[in-house]
Amino acid sequence: MTQETEIGLGKSGRLCYSLDDVAIVPSRRTRDPGDVSTAWQVDAYEFDIPVIGAPMDSVMSPATVIELGRLGGLGVLDLEGLWTRYDDPEPLLAEIAKAPQEQSTARMQELYKAPIRADLITRRLHEIRDAGVTVAGALTPQRTQEFYSTVLEAGVDLFVIRGTAVSAEHVSRSHEPLNLKKFIYELDVPVIVGGAATYQAALHLMRTGAAGVLVGIGGGAVSTMRTTIGMHAPMATAIADVAAARRDYMDESGGRYVHVIADGGTGVSGNFVKAFALGADAVMLSAPLARASEAPGRGELWGAEAHHAELPRGRRFHVGTVGDMRRILFGPSHQADGTVNFIGALRRAMASTGYLDVKEFQRCGVVVTPYESL
């Protein structure tokens, strides 16, 4: 049952909730945190923690992709970022991080005008492969047809198609759009695709054969989509809706399971944990990993939307530095602000509610508790 609110005589809207609006409730059983499992598996690839590093230049470099892989997660490199446009992007990343706020967008637009180079895509992916971790790279739908053969030849284990809002039925008068179903069917590697924020959009993406669906539109710290184009999808409702699509698609397909991956709104460990309770199998982290001392953004966070040539829908955002990546994921934490020890928080919440693994934890009880009512 959904709640519709009348906006005016000619329009009503559904009442939706952000992750801040919900809370987990304990059950009758508890466990020791050391007894729970945070393992996650997509296709043949197994991970110790259900964490994906967001493909953003300020978060994932080849070095941080490798580090996250060694820590048990999955790093995804942005194959349209500075790492595939310049031989040595480090000075440029430092320049973006230090630029005055009012000049940062224009400078990013200028730097990201440089062409994407196929040889650099190959070089970066080989560097990750040589380190012995799972190799994953991301392209937008607009660039996928141009560079996917290069990506596959370089050797990826997982391919991510990530955009602001990705649909299975893109329509264009100017060019032949990417046929997701045909494209995924012909690939030999699992594909994770998104973002989606509604039941119907996610169900259609699942029917294309995707291994996972990214959930989220305009919900991250760097997004200005609500201001620029009026688009926003509260994450708690979006995750629960896409989880429902996963359930129904399993029935429809005879048991095929598609992973739900929350992408946005999980900047603190409490929201990270709640994403799983609402139905996520894994979470794509940006701001938390951007706070790592190894992060290429040097305490600043930005994504592809921030340097769009015609209509930027994001910004550079200061997140600061709180510790190295290992400490951010596994602790110890010396402050109670939810920025450190994300996996410890997940283990503690699972133990406090009595669940052994992440899949079980998706059944956890939740309540709606908007902060203004506390």
Helices and strands as residue ranges (DSSP letters): E 4-8, E 11-14, G 19-21, E 22-24, G 33-35, E 40-42, E 45-47, E 51-53, H 62-70, E 74-75, E 77-78, G 82-84, H 90-98, H 101-111, H 118-130, E 136-139, H 141-154, E 158-162, H 180-186, E 191-196, H 199-206, E 212-215, H 225-228, H 235-253, E 259-263, H 269-277, E 282-285, H 287-290, E 300-301, G 304-307, E 317-318, H 325-330, H 342-353, H 358-361, E 366-368, G 371-373
